[in-house]
Amino acid sequence: MASRGIDRRKALRALGMAGAGAASLPLWSRSLLDLAEAHAAVSPQTFRGPMADSFQDARQGVLTQTQFETVEVLTELIIPQTDTAGARTARVTAFIDTILSDAEANARDQFVNGIGWIDQRSMELFGSSFVGAAVDQQTALLTILSARENTTPADAVGVEFFQALKSLTVTGYYTSRIGMLQELDDDGSNYFDEKLGCQHPEHKSGN
């Protein structure tokens, strides 16, 4: 039993780091990923994230409704609904909200500040919040944040936030009931710098 838990944690780390698309993460985002792995490594019966039957739309009280909606749109853009369920259906944002409720104050504040940064930059570029922007505008902003060559100091907060969000989204999705039932080689990602070997035709076009 213990060895299975270790193997699962290693698998989650590989997925999360691939989602981040970077050799290393800032300390605050790494601490969130470590916490997410700790939640996900426990048995489904005790897991408080999206795998638990009783975990419906319960809120943990960290994200405001507006912040929750912003993260939900972001996670769905990372793992969209196609012929398989997306992040929204897998309740990934609820998982992230749970992680934030248990996180250290600095990591939690950095993540929440990142949400605010996304909205502020969207307002500067498109004249609306991220949720209110058109899909192509949302995509354009996330593409900028995903670019490896983006070392612009003004984008640093957004780049770090999106790295953290991608890692948490991957971990949350593939430890949800839906994600566990679906093929683990389908990462469904649009913005990962490193592909996870997805074999679905609709995802191979960007390789």
Secondary structure, DSSP 8 states (H G I E B T S, - for coil): -HHHHHHHHHHHHHHHHHHHTSS---HHHHHHHHHHHHHHHS-TTT--STTSTT-SS---SSS-HHHHHHHHHHHHHHS--SSS--TTTTTHHHHHHHHHHHS-HHHHHHHHHHHHHHHHHHHHHHSS-TTTS-HHHHHHHHHHHH-TT---GGGHHHHHHHHHHHHHHHHHHHTSHHHHHS-TT----SS-SS------HHHHTT-
